[in-house]
Amino acid sequence: MDNVVKIENFARAGYLARAIVYFLIGYLTLSSGQSEGTASVLTDIRDMPLGTPLLMLTAFGLFGYGLFRAYGAAIDIRDDGEDAKGLAKRIGHAASGITHLILAYLATKIALSGGSSGSGGGGTEAAQNILELPGGSVALGIVGVGLIGAAINQGVKAATGKFMKLLDAEAPQWTAVIGRVGYAARAAVFAALAWQVLDFTFGGERQELSFQAALDSLRDMGWLYDAVAVGLLVFGVFSLIMARYRRIREANVIERLRKASSAFF
């Protein structure tokens, strides 16, 4: 199989897996009235009829998307460049890739273990371990600042709709609307998580650090909580459209993939 086709298949499977995860986070949060995070949603998938094979397929998709993002950052698939701005974008893409690879591992672990994933306390434990290292507060502070950057990036996408440049012209016209709604919801959650990380680091508050906890922190804001939950569900639908219409086979992208992929496949 052509190496470019392999990368394309990984990417599309990954967008499909992301669609499942975000749709369920939004749907289950709205239907149950309780905040859902990625770990709890993966457990919910496993507990469905035929859930274990579905979760393994989801894990494969998350792995594919993580590989696509990390590998794409390494070969500069989006032509971001090597200046400070370009490198910052590529680091963000790589971080996204690593995050999805971790989620793929977690999904596989949940599917094979038959036990509960827990409520996300691993993030708190990891943060505490970082704080205990020399310079740990600085390192964790950088993570918090990075999350602020991620929130701003999601907000910019919501405001500008520039993500539409990544889609084929055949994508539904309403894609821009749901994409903006979805990215705005993600911006709100990332901003809440950034605040929690910085407060954990410098404010002495040892609360749980996770996507679920960040979403739950918005509960007291009334309509905003429900709006974000709807936005996350909508982002799942948007990710499904990305799985179908994401442009990967552009000439410059194919050239980069062909030059770099031979070393890996």
C-alpha positions in Angstrom: 0.0 0.0 0.0 1.2 3.5 -0.9 2.8 5.2 2.2 0.6 8.3 1.6 -2.5 6.2 1.7 -1.4 4.7 5.0 -1.0 8.1 6.6 -4.3 9.2 5.1 -6.1 6.2 6.5 -4.5 6.8 10.0 -5.7 10.4 9.9 -9.3 9.6 8.9 -9.6 6.8 11.4 -8.4 9.2 14.0 -10.9 11.9 13.2 -13.6 9.2 13.4 -12.4 8.1 16.9 -12.3 11.7 18.0 -15.8 12.2 16.7 -17.0 9.3 18.9 -15.3 10.5 22.0 -16.4 14.1 21.8 -20.0 13.3 20.8 -20.3 11.0 23.8 -18.7 13.5 26.2 -21.3 16.1 25.2 -24.2 13.7 25.0 -23.6 12.0 28.3 -23.0 15.3 30.1 -26.3 16.7 28.8 -28.3 13.5 29.4 -27.0 12.7 32.9 -26.4 16.2 34.2 -22.9 15.1 35.3 -19.7 16.1 33.7 -18.0 13.5 31.6 -14.3 13.3 30.7 -12.3 11.2 28.2 -11.5 8.4 30.7 -15.1 8.0 31.9 -16.4 8.1 28.3 -14.0 5.3 27.3 -15.3 3.2 30.1 -18.9 4.0 29.0 -18.0 2.8 25.5 -16.7 -0.5 26.8 -19.9 -1.1 28.8 -22.1 -0.8 25.7 -23.2 -3.9 23.8 -20.2 -5.0 21.8 -18.4 -2.2 23.6 -15.0 -3.9 23.9 -14.4 -4.4 20.2 -15.8 -0.9 19.6 -13.4 0.5 22.2 -10.5 -1.3 20.6 -11.4 0.2 17.2 -11.6 3.6 19.0 -8.1 3.0 20.5 -6.8 2.2 17.0 -8.3 5.4 15.6 -6.9 7.5 18.5 -3.5 5.9 17.9 -3.8 6.7 14.2 -4.7 10.3 14.8 -1.9 10.7 17.4 0.6 9.2 14.9 -0.7 11.5 12.2 -0.3 14.6 14.4 3.1 13.8 15.8 4.5 12.6 12.5 3.0 15.6 10.7 4.7 17.9 13.2 8.0 16.2 12.7 7.9 16.6 8.9 6.1 20.0 9.0 3.1 18.7 7.0 1.3 22.0 7.2 4.3 24.1 6.2 4.4 26.1 9.4 8.1 26.8 9.0 11.0 26.9 11.5 10.7 30.4 12.9 9.4 30.9 16.4 5.8 31.0 15.4 6.1 28.0 13.2 7.9 26.0 15.8 5.3 26.9 18.4 2.6 25.6 16.1 4.5 22.4 15.4 5.1 21.8 19.1 1.4 22.2 19.6 0.7 19.6 16.9 3.2 17.2 18.5 1.6 17.7 21.9 -1.8 16.9 20.5 -0.3 13.8 18.9 1.2 12.6 22.2 -2.1 13.3 24.0 -4.0 11.1 21.6 -1.4 8.4 21.8 -1.9 8.4 25.6 -5.6 8.2 25.1 -5.1 5.3 22.7 -3.1 3.5 25.4 -5.8 4.3 28.0 -8.6 3.0 25.8 -6.6 -0.2 25.2 -6.0 -0.6 28.9 -9.7 -0.1 29.7 -10.8 -2.5 27.0 -8.5 -5.3 28.1 -8.7 -4.8 31.9 -12.4 -4.9 32.4 -12.0 -2.5 35.3 -12.9 1.1 35.8 -10.7 3.9 34.5 -11.2 6.0 37.5 -12.2 9.7 37.4 -9.1 11.2 36.2 -7.0 11.3 39.3 -3.9 10.4 37.3 -3.6 13.9 36.2 -3.5 15.2 39.7 -0.9 12.6 40.8 1.3 13.4 37.8 1.1 17.1 38.6 2.0 16.5 42.2 5.0 14.4 41.1 6.2 17.2 38.8 5.9 19.7 41.7 8.2 17.6 43.8 11.0 17.7 41.2 13.6 20.5 41.2 12.1 23.3 39.2 8.8 21.5 39.2 6.6 24.5 39.8 8.2 26.2 36.8 7.7 23.2 34.6 4.0 22.8 35.6 3.6 26.6 35.2 4.8 26.2 31.6 2.1 23.5 31.1 -0.5 25.9 32.4 0.7 28.6 30.0 0.7 26.1 27.2 -2.9 25.3 27.9 -3.7 29.0 27.8 -2.1 29.1 24.4 -4.2 26.1 23.4 -7.3 27.8 24.6 -6.4 31.0 22.6 -5.7 28.9 19.5 -9.1 27.2 19.8 -10.7 30.5 20.2 -9.0 32.0 17.2 -10.2 29.0 15.1 -13.8 29.6 16.4 -13.6 33.3 15.6 -11.9 33.1 12.1 -13.2 29.8 10.8 -9.8 29.2 9.2 -10.1 25.5 9.8 -12.3 25.4 6.6 -9.1 25.7 4.6 -8.4 22.1 5.6 -11.6 20.8 4.1 -12.7 19.9 0.6 -15.0 22.2 -1.1 -17.7 19.5 -1.1 -18.0 19.7 2.7 -21.5 20.7 3.8 -22.0 24.5 4.0 -23.0 24.3 7.7 -19.7 22.8 8.6 -18.3 26.3 9.3 -21.0 27.0 11.9 -20.6 23.7 13.9 -16.8 24.0 13.7 -16.9 27.4 15.2 -19.3 26.2 18.0 -17.1 23.2 18.7 -13.8 25.1 18.8 -15.4 27.7 21.1 -16.5 24.9 23.5 -13.0 23.5 23.5 -11.5 26.9 24.1 -13.7 27.2 27.3 -12.6 23.8 28.6 -8.9 24.4 27.9 -9.1 27.8 29.6 -10.7 26.2 32.7 -8.1 23.5 32.7 -5.3 26.1 32.4 -6.7 28.0 35.4 -6.8 24.8 37.4 -3.3 23.9 36.6 -1.9 27.3 37.4 -4.0 27.4 40.7 -2.7 23.9 41.5 0.9 25.1 40.9 0.9 28.6 42.5 -2.3 28.9 44.5 -2.0 25.8 46.7 -5.4 24.3 45.5 -4.9 20.6 45.2 -8.1 19.8 43.2 -8.4 17.2 40.5 -6.8 18.0 37.2 -8.6 16.5 34.2 -10.8 17.4 31.2 -13.8 16.2 33.3 -12.9 18.4 36.3 -12.3 21.4 34.0 -15.8 20.9 32.5 -17.3 20.4 35.9 -15.8 23.7 37.1 -18.1 25.5 34.6 -21.2 24.0 36.3 -21.9 27.1 38.5 -22.0 29.3 35.4 -25.5 28.1 34.5 -26.2 28.3 30.7 -22.5 28.4 29.9 -22.1 24.8 31.2 -24.9 23.5 29.0 -23.6 25.5 26.1 -20.1 24.0 26.4 -21.6 20.5 26.6 -23.6 21.1 23.5 -20.5 22.5 21.8 -18.5 19.4 22.6 -21.2 17.2 21.2 -21.2 19.4 18.1 -17.4 19.1 17.9 -17.9 15.4 17.6 -20.1 15.9 14.6 -17.5 18.3 13.1 -14.8 15.7 13.6 -17.0 13.2 11.7 -17.0 15.7 8.8 -13.3 16.1 9.1 -12.9 12.3 8.8 -14.7 12.5 5.4 -13.6 15.8 4.0 -10.2 16.6 5.5 -7.8 17.5 2.6 -4.7 15.4 3.0 -3.7 14.7 -0.6 -2.6 18.2 -1.6 0.5 18.3 -3.8 2.8 19.9 -1.2 1.6 17.6 1.5 2.1 14.5 -0.6 5.6 15.6 -1.5 6.5 16.0 2.2 4.9 12.6 3.0 6.7 10.8 0.2 10.1 12.2 1.2 9.8 11.5 4.9 7.6 8.4 5.2 10.0 6.0 3.5 12.1 6.1 6.6 9.2 4.9 8.8 7.3 2.4 6.5 
